[in-house]
Amino acid sequence: MINKIMTADEAVAGVQDGMTIMVGGFLGTGSPEVLMDALVRKGVKHLTVIGNDGGLHTGQPAQFGGKTPRGIGKLLEHHMVDHLIASHIGVNPIINEQIAEGTLRYTLVPQGTLAEKIRAAAYGLGGVLTPTGVGTPMETEVDELGREKKVVEIEGVKYLFEMPLRADYSFIRPSVADKFGNFYCAKATKNFNYVMTGASDHTIIAPEKLVEIGEIDPDYFAVAGVLVDTIVEGEQKWQI
Amino acid sequence: MADLKTRIAKRCAKEFKDGEFVNLGIGLPTMVADYIPDDIMVTFHSENGFAGIDAVVDKEEDVDVDIINSGGTYVTAVPRVKYFDTAESFGLVRGGHVRATVLGAMQVAENGDLANWIIPGKKVAGMGGAMDLCAGCPEVIIVMLHTQKGNHKILKECTLPLTAERCVSKIITEMGVMEVTDEGIVVTELHPDYTKEDIQAATGCELKFSPDLKPMEEE
């Protein structure tokens, strides 16, 4: 019978230089740290990374201080990222440093649009029409792959046509998953973890808690295990 | 300055009715929640993933590491909270279900154009959810100090890249309350510390004054 459980190092073994990955999390909350650590150990370079933001740097958040970088912040600290596709890059100071040095390229996408572009990739849509960004640089600037934006008018309202956003790997952090990969994310850790599952060729999850199949009521699960390729144990509750 | 911001936040808190669902931006807009009267229930949207944000956590032992606000600060949630993912969060926004958003601004134009996300040549932060909120919420309320180091922020046209076109419906500053209309910006309340000439001098487009002009109340 299929066994999706692997070590973190085995799970990321297929990630190659120059690949595109997406990582769940919002300023680190809901990011799969054991998978980020495994990518750092592997030392893969020139990644295109899709996420809400660039995670956190050491000492963040300011509220209680942080001991280490979090989420995508780990990849940035090790100069593994060539292109960051995100909605917000102002929090982690490393990002603007690397932009200034010329080692990091970025594409900004409005947060809701970013989620829909990823959802379109996961769920077989050719794109989405959104009113977000009409009349702004989102309309006049090219997208993350250098394509011009189209404006579509429907019943007198202008919308931007936004194309799907897909990756080679999705890195996802459930709070609870079963051994088939059905999962949910607690509270505000959901963020991009749900839409990113299934938007890549390979989806790897690192649940904080792994349970047996049938151990909990299936109604709790938000995402289908059929979308999950690999399960990695060892993710811990974040310690401040 | 703190007093002026408190004045703005207190006045903005009067904009909400019992049972409404609204979004507050980070900074001065967040202060508005402190002045909602106890006898009405307003549910605050946190665009990173829930309806029902409550308060910033002060003590480390009270932190739930799974609950942050959109600025990355640890917060609490009210008992009626609903958590959701980013797609649902912004579906609520674009669908017009978040009745209003309260945001700061770098520039507002007399036609309601808003610029509040980027200054070309400066460090890049990104729009986060601001463009979605301004395009989707039925009402965009701007709370800000009327000028920036003496420079006008309310203008004939924005010179900075826009966050959204024609989205602003109301502007609340320390000087007064203004509504954006098809005929331009109309002052509906003027703070007693200022004259019509003062507020006009601090504004980069021609203001109109409501025939029903009221004093902006402190409380």
Contacts between the chains, C-beta under 8 A, distances in Angstrom:
chain1	res1	chain2	res2	distance
A	26	B	48	4.7
A	26	B	49	7.1
A	26	B	68	7.0
A	26	B	70	7.8
A	26	B	72	7.7
A	26	B	86	7.8
A	27	B	48	8.0
A	27	B	68	6.6
A	27	B	72	3.8
A	28	B	72	7.6
A	29	B	48	7.9
A	29	B	65	7.2
A	29	B	66	6.9
A	29	B	68	4.9
A	29	B	72	7.5
A	30	B	66	7.8
A	52	B	48	7.9
A	52	B	86	7.2
A	53	B	126	7.7
A	56	B	72	7.2
A	60	B	72	7.3
A	61	B	68	7.7
A	61	B	72	4.8
A	61	B	73	6.3
A	61	B	74	7.5
A	63	B	56	7.8
A	63	B	57	7.7
A	63	B	73	5.3
A	63	B	74	5.8
A	64	B	60	5.5
A	64	B	63	6.9
A	64	B	74	7.2
A	86	B	126	6.6
A	87	B	126	5.7
A	87	B	127	6.5
A	87	B	128	5.2
A	87	B	129	7.0
A	88	B	125	6.5
A	88	B	126	4.1
A	88	B	127	7.4
A	88	B	128	4.1
A	89	B	124	6.0
A	89	B	125	6.7
A	89	B	126	4.9
A	90	B	123	7.1
A	90	B	124	6.9
A	90	B	125	2.8
A	90	B	126	5.9
A	91	B	72	6.3
A	95	B	124	8.0
A	96	B	123	4.8
A	96	B	124	6.4
A	99	B	124	6.7
A	106	B	124	7.0
A	108	B	124	7.5
A	108	B	126	4.8
A	108	B	127	6.3
A	110	B	127	5.4
A	110	B	128	7.9
A	110	B	129	7.0
A	110	B	130	7.7
A	110	B	131	4.2
A	110	B	132	5.2
A	111	B	47	6.7
A	111	B	86	6.5
A	111	B	90	6.4
A	111	B	127	7.7
A	111	B	128	5.5
A	111	B	129	4.1
A	111	B	132	6.1
A	112	B	86	7.2
A	112	B	87	7.9
A	112	B	89	7.5
A	112	B	90	2.8
A	112	B	91	7.8
A	112	B	93	6.2
A	112	B	94	6.2
A	112	B	129	6.5
A	112	B	132	3.7
A	112	B	136	7.6
A	113	B	131	7.7
A	113	B	132	6.9
A	114	B	86	7.6
A	115	B	85	7.6
A	115	B	86	4.1
A	115	B	87	4.5
A	115	B	89	8.0
A	115	B	90	6.0
A	116	B	87	6.7
A	116	B	90	7.5
A	119	B	87	5.4
A	130	B	94	6.7
A	130	B	132	8.0
A	130	B	135	7.7
A	131	B	94	6.7
A	131	B	135	4.5
A	131	B	136	7.0
A	132	B	94	6.8
A	132	B	131	5.0
A	132	B	132	4.6
A	132	B	135	4.5
A	132	B	136	7.1
A	132	B	164	7.9
A	133	B	131	5.3
A	133	B	135	7.2
A	133	B	164	8.0
A	134	B	135	7.0
A	134	B	164	7.6
A	134	B	165	6.5
A	135	B	113	7.7
A	135	B	162	5.6
A	135	B	164	6.8
A	135	B	165	3.5
A	136	B	131	6.3
A	136	B	161	6.4
A	136	B	162	4.7
A	136	B	163	6.4
A	136	B	164	6.6
A	136	B	165	7.7
A	137	B	118	7.8
A	137	B	161	5.0
A	137	B	162	7.9
A	138	B	131	6.7
A	175	B	66	7.3
A	185	B	85	7.7
A	186	B	66	4.9
A	186	B	83	7.7
A	187	B	49	7.6
A	187	B	50	7.3
A	187	B	64	7.1
A	187	B	66	4.0
A	187	B	67	5.2
A	187	B	77	7.6
A	187	B	83	5.1
A	188	B	46	7.2
A	188	B	48	5.9
A	188	B	49	4.3
A	188	B	50	5.9
A	188	B	66	6.0
A	188	B	67	5.1
A	188	B	68	5.7
A	188	B	83	6.2
A	189	B	49	8.0
A	189	B	66	5.0
A	190	B	49	5.5
A	190	B	83	6.3
A	190	B	84	6.6
A	190	B	85	4.0
A	190	B	86	7.6
A	191	B	48	5.9
A	191	B	49	5.5
A	191	B	85	6.2
A	191	B	86	5.2
A	192	B	85	7.3
A	192	B	86	5.4
A	193	B	85	7.0
A	194	B	85	4.3
A	194	B	87	7.0
A	195	B	85	6.6
A	195	B	86	6.8
A	195	B	87	5.1
A	222	B	85	7.9
A	237	B	65	6.4
A	238	B	65	4.3
A	239	B	65	7.8
A	240	B	60	6.4
A	240	B	63	5.8
A	240	B	65	6.3
A	240	B	74	7.8
